[in-house]
Amino acid sequence: MQASTDPRPEPVRGTLLGFFALTFAVTWTCWLAATALSRGAGPMPSVLAGLRPLFLLGTIAPSLVALALTARSRGRAGVESLLGRILQWRVGARWYVFAAGYLAVIKLGVALVYRLATGAWPRFGQTPWYIMLLATAVSMWVQAGEEVGWRGYALPRLAVRLGLGPASLLLGAIWACWHLPLFLLPGLDTTGQSFPVYLLQVTALSVAMAWLYWRTGGSLLLVMLMHAAVNNTLDIVPSAVEAATNPFALSRSPVAWLTLALLWIGAAYFLLRMRNAELPMDIGGAGAK
């Protein structure tokens, strides 16, 4: 795929503000509407009950907004260039291993540190490893609904202004805050869990994903794989607190804090490696100053 040859500079600041504002507005409207429409409908094991399309529309809003803004500023060539990065698969095998196994290694490291510190193993999840692998392989394609927006569109534009490392930190905080309603709405696995700890964990993961994106020359496929792997290996060693009700409280789970510590050790390393990193200038039109 060829990047757009449109010589007109893209107004990076205005484009980014518009992207974030529209993404939050569309997502939160869909999620809140799904919740409101589900009330009074009987037992609701999840806010998605009966309203899955509306909820999922909010989930893929980052990429829908990114594609709309790209089409407006860069036309068809820009959209093709952005989507083409989903098919950028020719990277070293080690990057596939990194993407699929990063959080799993973190979680196993947490279990080992917990064992050394307390003399006992933490509680392990019950999902078999082969189910995790299958779920990751299937769900990675769904992650295009987020990653075309977050890493494909927003990260390169933030990196133009801030540098890749600082951009990954800021994007991580924004990405985490985008999930905030999931900690407040009823019936979800994240309802009532500690949002401050989640924000710090997601920011550290954002740094690792930015490093992967840079090292693979802007491959959305690899960050989609990593996103899916994170979602499906998170509960190798669960850190959720049972009956949690205050999403703004700090977590009482030692596993959550150990996970956070190891994630930030990794993030510190990646930030050092990205001190002078630059993304290719043709990624999503990000070369426009």
Secondary structure, DSSP 8 states (H G I E B T S, - for coil): -------S---HHHHHHHHHHHHHHHHHHHHHHHHHHHTTSS--SSTTTT-HHHHHHHHTHHHHHHHHHHHHHHHHHHHHHHHHGGG---S-HHHHHHHHHHHHHHHHHHHHHHHHHHSS------S-HHHHHHHHHHHTTTTHHHHIIIIIIIHHHHHHHH-HHHHHHHHHHHHHHHTTHHHHSTTSTTTTS-HHHHHHHHHHHHHHHHHHHHHTTS-HHHHHHHHHHHHHHGGGS----TT---TTS----HHHHHHHHHHHHHHHHHHHHTTT----TTGGGTT--
